[in-house]
Amino acid sequence: MGKKPRSDSKLDRLPGGQRLELRDGLLAGWKYAEALEWLKVECGVSSSLAALSAFYSRHCKPVIKERRQLLALKAESIIEDADKS
């Protein structure tokens, strides 16, 4: 299990919509520099690369893992269907 997030983590304390937008932006391919600029301009929050990396580990990696699992299940289903025909 990973480290427990800091209780004063600015990024984890973002309002839900902003936190999801940050997560989705990172999942869509934002570079960390772009995410930090977005945080500063849109959310009024300054952060560090280390904090953003920790946020990515907590919020993005689980989504990526779940997506991979779903894709693996879909692939298995396609293979099973192909074997039946």
Secondary structure per residue as TSV (DSSP state, phi and psi in degrees):
chain	resnum	aa	ss	phi	psi
A	1	M	-	360.0	143.2
A	2	G	-	-73.9	176.1
A	3	K	-	-68.2	148.2
A	4	K	-	-70.2	134.1
A	5	P	-	-64.8	149.5
A	6	R	-	-62.1	142.1
A	7	S	T	-68.7	-19.0
A	8	D	T	-103.8	20.4
A	9	S	-	-60.6	115.5
A	10	K	T	-60.6	-40.0
A	11	L	T	-70.5	-35.5
A	12	D	T	-74.9	-17.6
A	13	R	T	-94.8	3.3
A	14	L	S	-61.3	148.2
A	15	P	-	-56.5	150.7
A	16	G	H	-47.3	-46.3
A	17	G	H	-64.2	-41.6
A	18	Q	H	-69.5	-38.5
A	19	R	H	-63.0	-42.7
A	20	L	H	-67.3	-38.7
A	21	E	H	-64.5	-39.6
A	22	L	H	-63.4	-48.0
A	23	R	H	-58.8	-47.5
A	24	D	H	-66.4	-35.9
A	25	G	H	-63.6	-44.0
A	26	L	H	-64.2	-40.4
A	27	L	H	-66.4	-28.6
A	28	A	T	-81.6	-7.0
A	29	G	T	112.9	9.9
A	30	W	-	-55.6	138.0
A	31	K	-	-74.8	154.9
A	32	Y	H	-58.3	-37.4
A	33	A	H	-62.2	-39.0
A	34	E	H	-66.1	-41.7
A	35	A	H	-64.6	-41.6
A	36	L	H	-64.3	-39.3
A	37	E	H	-65.9	-43.0
A	38	W	H	-59.7	-44.8
A	39	L	I	-58.6	-43.0
A	40	K	I	-67.5	-47.4
A	41	V	I	-76.8	-49.7
A	42	E	I	-85.0	-30.0
A	43	C	I	-113.7	-11.4
A	44	G	-	67.7	29.8
A	45	V	-	-119.9	129.7
A	46	S	-	-99.0	143.3
A	47	S	-	-146.4	-179.2
A	48	S	-	-119.2	164.9
A	49	L	H	-61.3	-39.6
A	50	A	H	-63.1	-43.3
A	51	A	H	-66.3	-39.3
A	52	L	H	-67.7	-38.7
A	53	S	H	-63.8	-41.0
A	54	A	H	-65.7	-40.3
A	55	F	H	-60.2	-45.0
A	56	Y	I	-58.3	-44.6
A	57	S	I	-63.0	-39.2
A	58	R	I	-78.6	-36.3
A	59	H	I	-109.1	-29.2
A	60	C	I	-96.3	-43.2
A	61	K	H	-57.6	-41.8
A	62	P	H	-62.0	-36.6
A	63	V	H	-65.7	-44.2
A	64	I	H	-61.7	-42.4
A	65	K	H	-62.2	-44.5
A	66	E	H	-63.7	-41.7
A	67	R	H	-62.0	-42.1
A	68	R	H	-62.7	-41.7
A	69	Q	H	-63.1	-42.3
A	70	L	H	-64.6	-41.3
A	71	L	H	-64.9	-37.5
A	72	A	H	-64.4	-41.2
A	73	L	H	-63.9	-41.5
A	74	K	H	-63.8	-42.2
A	75	A	H	-62.5	-43.2
A	76	E	H	-60.9	-41.0
A	77	S	H	-65.0	-41.1
A	78	I	H	-63.9	-42.3
A	79	I	H	-63.9	-43.8
A	80	E	H	-61.6	-43.8
A	81	D	H	-63.4	-39.7
A	82	A	H	-66.2	-36.4
A	83	D	H	-67.9	-29.4
A	84	K	H	-75.3	-25.0
A	85	S	-	-95.1	360.0
